[in-house]
Amino acid sequence: MLTAAEDRQAKIVELLREELFLDLRGLTQRFQISVATARRDLGELEEAGLLRRTHGGAVSISQVSRDPSNADRAISHLTEKRAIAATAAAMISEGDTVLLDAGTTALEVAKLLRARAGLTFITNGSDIIAELLRGEAPSVYAVGGEYAEINRSFRGPLADHFIRQFNVDKLILNAASIDLDRGLIFTGSPVNASVQQAMIEVSRRVIVVADYSKFAKPSFSVVATIEDVGAIVTDAGARSIIATAPEKLRRKFVIAN
């Protein structure tokens, strides 16, 4: 027979299969336990390799070692992505040169910007190129390189070299995951990280677009630190997670309405 603590911890692990983040306050209210007890539960579960503790709570221990396909990502969290895109698009000024990283959230940004006059676009995303041309965007530069179907992007050394020829005002950067505990932004593979790092190097302002699901698990390759970017636009679903971060990191976040 399970003890009360064992039963509670089993339920915590079960909850993490359904929820992206469990915060300490929520655990104390759900199980009617003290903060000290909740911390002890999380500590024991972390030692057992069943979760990973973060500021103010815990996330699943599972790691995403590769990005899901564009087809899968295009239909996930679409409402949140469109809200994020609207907020990010509002940060773009007339006359900007805008670099759009390949990905479904940046694609939603492209849909909103494509008809705006006075913008110059650069992108490594084939879906984004098609969207900009469909919207008759006046100035579009397509990044070349090795084509990757998984996120319909051009990447590799040729893409890195091409990107470094430009001077960019604003970068719309996708993220596979964000780790608030360590202050890191991740992508699914080193080759993706390389092209995104080139994008960051040439951009005056980096705007990361990431819905709440990106805060649940770390991915394989580090792209940058949170402090390296200008802003991270996310949705209200990430509010409780962000609230646990240090003040210097919280200032980077913009919650889309």
C-alpha positions as a Markdown table, in Angstrom:
| # | Residue | x | y | z |
|---|---|---|---|---|
| 1 | Met | 0.0 | 0.0 | 0.0 |
| 2 | Leu | 1.3 | 3.5 | -0.9 |
| 3 | Thr | 1.9 | 6.0 | 1.8 |
| 4 | Ala | 0.2 | 9.4 | 1.5 |
| 5 | Ala | 3.5 | 11.0 | 0.3 |
| 6 | Glu | 4.0 | 8.2 | -2.3 |
| 7 | Asp | 0.4 | 8.5 | -3.6 |
| 8 | Arg | 0.8 | 12.3 | -3.8 |
| 9 | Gln | 4.1 | 12.0 | -5.7 |
| 10 | Ala | 2.6 | 9.5 | -8.1 |
| 11 | Lys | -0.2 | 12.0 | -8.8 |
| 12 | Ile | 2.3 | 14.8 | -9.4 |
| 13 | Val | 4.1 | 12.7 | -12.0 |
| 14 | Glu | 0.7 | 12.0 | -13.6 |
| 15 | Leu | -0.2 | 15.7 | -13.7 |
| 16 | Leu | 3.1 | 16.4 | -15.5 |
| 17 | Arg | 2.0 | 14.2 | -18.3 |
| 18 | Glu | -1.0 | 16.5 | -18.9 |
| 19 | Glu | 0.3 | 19.9 | -17.8 |
| 20 | Leu | 3.4 | 21.8 | -19.0 |
| 21 | Phe | 4.4 | 23.3 | -15.7 |
| 22 | Leu | 3.5 | 22.6 | -12.1 |
| 23 | Asp | 4.1 | 25.6 | -9.8 |
| 24 | Leu | 4.6 | 25.3 | -6.0 |
| 25 | Arg | 1.6 | 27.4 | -5.1 |
| 26 | Gly | -0.7 | 25.3 | -7.3 |
| 27 | Leu | 0.6 | 22.1 | -5.6 |
| 28 | Thr | 0.1 | 23.4 | -2.1 |
| 29 | Gln | -3.5 | 24.3 | -3.0 |
| 30 | Arg | -4.3 | 21.1 | -4.9 |
| 31 | Phe | -3.0 | 18.7 | -2.3 |
| 32 | Gln | -3.5 | 20.9 | 0.8 |
| 33 | Ile | 0.2 | 20.7 | 1.8 |
| 34 | Ser | 2.8 | 23.2 | 2.9 |
| 35 | Val | 5.4 | 24.8 | 0.6 |
| 36 | Ala | 8.1 | 22.8 | 2.4 |
| 37 | Thr | 6.3 | 19.5 | 1.7 |
| 38 | Ala | 5.8 | 20.4 | -1.9 |
| 39 | Arg | 9.5 | 21.3 | -2.3 |
| 40 | Arg | 10.4 | 18.0 | -0.6 |
| 41 | Asp | 8.1 | 16.1 | -3.0 |
| 42 | Leu | 9.7 | 17.7 | -6.0 |
| 43 | Gly | 13.2 | 17.2 | -4.7 |
| 44 | Glu | 12.6 | 13.5 | -4.2 |
| 45 | Leu | 11.0 | 13.1 | -7.7 |
| 46 | Glu | 13.9 | 15.0 | -9.3 |
| 47 | Glu | 16.3 | 12.6 | -7.5 |
| 48 | Ala | 14.4 | 9.7 | -8.9 |
| 49 | Gly | 14.7 | 11.2 | -12.5 |
| 50 | Leu | 10.9 | 11.8 | -12.9 |
| 51 | Leu | 10.9 | 15.5 | -13.3 |
| 52 | Arg | 13.1 | 18.6 | -13.4 |
| 53 | Arg | 12.8 | 21.4 | -10.8 |
| 54 | Thr | 12.6 | 25.0 | -12.0 |
| 55 | His | 12.1 | 28.3 | -10.4 |
| 56 | Gly | 8.9 | 28.0 | -8.4 |
| 57 | Gly | 7.9 | 24.5 | -9.7 |
| 58 | Ala | 8.7 | 21.7 | -12.0 |
| 59 | Val | 8.6 | 20.5 | -15.6 |
| 60 | Ser | 8.7 | 17.1 | -17.3 |
| 61 | Ile | 12.2 | 15.5 | -17.5 |
| 62 | Ser | 11.7 | 14.5 | -21.1 |
| 63 | Gln | 13.9 | 16.3 | -23.6 |
| 64 | Val | 13.0 | 17.2 | -27.1 |
| 65 | Ser | 16.0 | 16.1 | -29.2 |
| 66 | Arg | 14.6 | 17.2 | -32.6 |
| 67 | Asp | 12.0 | 19.7 | -33.8 |
| 68 | Pro | 8.6 | 18.3 | -34.7 |
| 69 | Ser | 7.6 | 18.6 | -38.4 |
| 70 | Asn | 6.1 | 21.8 | -39.8 |
| 71 | Ala | 2.9 | 19.9 | -40.5 |
| 72 | Asp | 2.6 | 19.0 | -36.8 |
| 73 | Arg | 3.5 | 22.5 | -35.6 |
| 74 | Ala | 1.3 | 24.3 | -38.0 |
| 75 | Ile | -1.8 | 23.0 | -36.3 |
| 76 | Ser | -0.6 | 23.2 | -32.7 |
| 77 | His | -1.4 | 26.3 | -30.5 |
| 78 | Leu | -2.6 | 28.2 | -33.6 |
| 79 | Thr | -4.6 | 30.7 | -31.6 |
| 80 | Glu | -1.7 | 31.5 | -29.3 |
| 81 | Lys | 0.7 | 31.8 | -32.3 |
| 82 | Arg | -1.6 | 34.3 | -34.1 |
| 83 | Ala | -1.9 | 36.4 | -30.9 |
| 84 | Ile | 1.9 | 36.3 | -30.6 |
| 85 | Ala | 2.3 | 37.2 | -34.3 |
| 86 | Ala | 0.1 | 40.3 | -33.9 |
| 87 | Thr | 2.1 | 41.6 | -31.0 |
| 88 | Ala | 5.5 | 40.9 | -32.8 |
| 89 | Ala | 4.3 | 42.5 | -36.0 |
| 90 | Ala | 3.4 | 45.7 | -34.1 |
| 91 | Met | 7.1 | 45.9 | -33.2 |
| 92 | Ile | 8.1 | 46.3 | -36.8 |
| 93 | Ser | 8.5 | 49.9 | -38.1 |
| 94 | Glu | 8.2 | 51.3 | -41.6 |
| 95 | Gly | 11.4 | 51.0 | -43.4 |
| 96 | Asp | 12.7 | 48.1 | -41.4 |
| 97 | Thr | 14.7 | 45.2 | -42.8 |
| 98 | Val | 13.1 | 42.2 | -41.3 |
| 99 | Leu | 14.8 | 38.8 | -41.0 |
| 100 | Leu | 12.2 | 36.0 | -40.5 |
| 101 | Asp | 13.5 | 32.7 | -39.2 |
| 102 | Ala | 11.8 | 29.6 | -40.6 |
| 103 | Gly | 9.0 | 28.3 | -38.5 |
| 104 | Thr | 5.2 | 28.4 | -38.1 |
| 105 | Thr | 5.0 | 31.3 | -35.6 |
| 106 | Ala | 7.3 | 33.5 | -37.9 |
| 107 | Leu | 5.0 | 32.4 | -40.8 |
| 108 | Glu | 2.1 | 34.0 | -38.9 |
| 109 | Val | 4.1 | 37.2 | -38.5 |
| 110 | Ala | 4.8 | 37.1 | -42.3 |
| 111 | Lys | 1.1 | 36.9 | -43.0 |
| 112 | Leu | 0.6 | 40.2 | -41.2 |
| 113 | Leu | 3.6 | 42.0 | -42.6 |
| 114 | Arg | 3.5 | 40.9 | -46.2 |
| 115 | Ala | 1.3 | 43.8 | -47.4 |
| 116 | Arg | 3.0 | 46.6 | -45.4 |
| 117 | Ala | 4.9 | 49.1 | -47.6 |
| 118 | Gly | 8.5 | 50.0 | -47.0 |
| 119 | Leu | 9.7 | 46.7 | -45.5 |
| 120 | Thr | 12.6 | 44.5 | -46.8 |
| 121 | Phe | 12.4 | 40.8 | -46.0 |
| 122 | Ile | 15.0 | 38.2 | -45.6 |
| 123 | Thr | 14.1 | 34.6 | -44.8 |
| 124 | Asn | 15.3 | 31.0 | -44.9 |
| 125 | Gly | 11.8 | 29.6 | -44.7 |
| 126 | Ser | 10.3 | 28.3 | -47.9 |
| 127 | Asp | 6.7 | 28.6 | -46.6 |
| 128 | Ile | 7.5 | 32.2 | -45.6 |
| 129 | Ile | 9.0 | 33.0 | -49.0 |
| 130 | Ala | 5.8 | 31.7 | -50.7 |
| 131 | Glu | 3.6 | 33.7 | -48.3 |
| 132 | Leu | 5.6 | 37.0 | -48.9 |
| 133 | Leu | 5.4 | 36.5 | -52.7 |
| 134 | Arg | 1.7 | 35.7 | -52.5 |
| 135 | Gly | 1.2 | 39.0 | -50.7 |
| 136 | Glu | 3.3 | 40.8 | -53.3 |
| 137 | Ala | 5.9 | 42.0 | -50.7 |
| 138 | Pro | 8.0 | 44.5 | -52.7 |
| 139 | Ser | 11.5 | 43.4 | -51.5 |
| 140 | Val | 12.3 | 39.7 | -50.6 |
| 141 | Tyr | 15.7 | 38.0 | -50.2 |
| 142 | Ala | 15.6 | 34.2 | -50.1 |
| 143 | Val | 18.4 | 32.5 | -48.1 |
| 144 | Gly | 19.9 | 29.6 | -49.9 |
| 145 | Gly | 21.6 | 26.4 | -48.5 |
| 146 | Glu | 20.7 | 22.8 | -47.8 |
| 147 | Tyr | 16.9 | 22.3 | -47.7 |
| 148 | Ala | 15.5 | 20.6 | -44.6 |
| 149 | Glu | 11.9 | 19.4 | -45.0 |
| 150 | Ile | 11.3 | 19.0 | -41.2 |
| 151 | Asn | 10.9 | 22.8 | -40.9 |
| 152 | Arg | 10.9 | 23.7 | -44.6 |
| 153 | Ser | 14.1 | 25.8 | -44.2 |
| 154 | Phe | 17.4 | 26.4 | -45.9 |
| 155 | Arg | 20.3 | 25.9 | -43.5 |
| 156 | Gly | 24.0 | 24.9 | -43.3 |
| 157 | Pro | 27.2 | 26.8 | -44.1 |
| 158 | Leu | 25.9 | 28.4 | -47.3 |
| 159 | Ala | 22.9 | 29.8 | -45.4 |
| 160 | Asp | 25.1 | 31.0 | -42.5 |
| 161 | His | 27.4 | 32.8 | -45.0 |
| 162 | Phe | 24.4 | 34.4 | -46.9 |
| 163 | Ile | 22.8 | 35.7 | -43.8 |
| 164 | Arg | 26.1 | 37.4 | -42.6 |
| 165 | Gln | 26.1 | 39.6 | -45.7 |
| 166 | Phe | 23.1 | 41.7 | -44.4 |
| 167 | Asn | 22.5 | 44.4 | -41.8 |
| 168 | Val | 19.1 | 43.7 | -40.2 |
| 169 | Asp | 16.9 | 45.9 | -38.1 |
| 170 | Lys | 14.6 | 43.3 | -36.6 |
| 171 | Leu | 14.8 | 39.5 | -36.4 |
| 172 | Ile | 11.8 | 37.3 | -35.8 |
| 173 | Leu | 13.3 | 34.2 | -34.2 |
| 174 | Asn | 11.6 | 30.9 | -33.4 |
| 175 | Ala | 12.5 | 28.8 | -30.4 |
| 176 | Ala | 12.1 | 25.1 | -29.9 |
| 177 | Ser | 12.2 | 25.6 | -26.2 |
| 178 | Ile | 13.2 | 28.1 | -23.5 |
| 179 | Asp | 14.7 | 27.2 | -20.1 |
| 180 | Leu | 14.1 | 29.9 | -17.6 |
| 181 | Asp | 16.0 | 28.0 | -14.9 |
| 182 | Arg | 19.3 | 28.4 | -16.9 |
| 183 | Gly | 18.3 | 31.4 | -19.0 |
| 184 | Leu | 18.8 | 29.6 | -22.3 |
| 185 | Ile | 17.0 | 29.5 | -25.7 |
| 186 | Phe | 17.1 | 26.2 | -27.6 |
| 187 | Thr | 16.5 | 24.7 | -31.0 |
| 188 | Gly | 16.4 | 21.0 | -32.1 |
| 189 | Ser | 19.8 | 20.6 | -33.7 |
| 190 | Pro | 23.3 | 22.1 | -34.0 |
| 191 | Val | 22.7 | 22.9 | -37.7 |
| 192 | Asn | 19.6 | 24.9 | -36.8 |
| 193 | Ala | 21.5 | 26.6 | -34.0 |
| 194 | Ser | 24.2 | 27.7 | -36.3 |
| 195 | Val | 21.9 | 29.5 | -38.7 |
| 196 | Gln | 20.0 | 31.1 | -35.9 |
| 197 | Gln | 23.2 | 32.3 | -34.3 |
| 198 | Ala | 24.2 | 33.9 | -37.6 |
| 199 | Met | 20.8 | 35.7 | -37.7 |
| 200 | Ile | 21.4 | 37.0 | -34.2 |
| 201 | Glu | 24.8 | 38.3 | -35.1 |
| 202 | Val | 23.5 | 40.5 | -37.9 |
| 203 | Ser | 20.4 | 41.8 | -36.2 |
| 204 | Arg | 20.1 | 45.0 | -34.2 |
| 205 | Arg | 17.0 | 43.7 | -32.3 |
| 206 | Val | 16.0 | 40.1 | -31.7 |
| 207 | Ile | 12.4 | 39.3 | -31.1 |
| 208 | Val | 11.8 | 35.7 | -30.1 |
| 209 | Val | 8.3 | 34.3 | -30.7 |
| 210 | Ala | 7.4 | 31.3 | -28.5 |
| 211 | Asp | 4.0 | 30.0 | -27.2 |
| 212 | Tyr | 3.6 | 28.6 | -23.7 |
| 213 | Ser | 4.3 | 25.1 | -24.7 |
| 214 | Lys | 8.0 | 26.0 | -25.4 |
| 215 | Phe | 8.7 | 26.4 | -21.7 |
| 216 | Ala | 8.0 | 22.8 | -20.8 |
| 217 | Lys | 11.0 | 20.9 | -22.1 |
| 218 | Pro | 14.6 | 21.7 | -23.0 |
| 219 | Ser | 15.7 | 20.9 | -26.6 |
| 220 | Phe | 19.0 | 19.7 | -27.8 |
| 221 | Ser | 21.0 | 22.7 | -29.0 |
| 222 | Val | 21.6 | 26.1 | -27.3 |
| 223 | Val | 21.0 | 29.1 | -29.6 |
| 224 | Ala | 21.5 | 32.0 | -27.2 |
| 225 | Thr | 20.9 | 33.2 | -23.7 |
| 226 | Ile | 17.7 | 35.1 | -22.8 |
| 227 | Glu | 19.8 | 38.1 | -22.0 |
| 228 | Asp | 21.2 | 38.1 | -25.6 |
| 229 | Val | 17.7 | 38.9 | -27.1 |
| 230 | Gly | 15.7 | 42.1 | -27.1 |
| 231 | Ala | 12.2 | 40.6 | -26.4 |
| 232 | Ile | 10.4 | 37.3 | -26.1 |
| 233 | Val | 6.8 | 37.5 | -27.1 |
| 234 | Thr | 4.6 | 34.7 | -25.7 |
| 235 | Asp | 1.0 | 34.2 | -24.7 |
| 236 | Ala | -0.9 | 34.3 | -21.4 |
| 237 | Gly | -0.4 | 30.6 | -20.9 |
| 238 | Ala | 3.2 | 31.2 | -19.9 |
| 239 | Arg | 2.4 | 33.9 | -17.4 |
| 240 | Ser | 2.7 | 31.7 | -14.3 |
| 241 | Ile | 5.9 | 30.2 | -15.5 |
| 242 | Ile | 7.5 | 33.6 | -16.3 |
| 243 | Ala | 6.5 | 34.8 | -12.8 |
| 244 | Thr | 9.0 | 32.5 | -11.2 |
| 245 | Ala | 11.9 | 33.8 | -13.2 |
| 246 | Pro | 14.5 | 36.4 | -11.9 |
| 247 | Glu | 13.5 | 40.0 | -12.5 |
| 248 | Lys | 16.3 | 40.6 | -15.1 |
| 249 | Leu | 14.8 | 37.8 | -17.2 |
| 250 | Arg | 11.1 | 38.8 | -16.7 |
| 251 | Arg | 11.8 | 42.2 | -18.2 |
| 252 | Lys | 12.5 | 40.5 | -21.5 |
| 253 | Phe | 9.0 | 39.0 | -21.9 |
| 254 | Val | 6.0 | 40.5 | -23.6 |
| 255 | Ile | 2.6 | 38.8 | -23.1 |
| 256 | Ala | 0.4 | 38.9 | -26.2 |
| 257 | Asn | -3.2 | 39.9 | -25.7 |
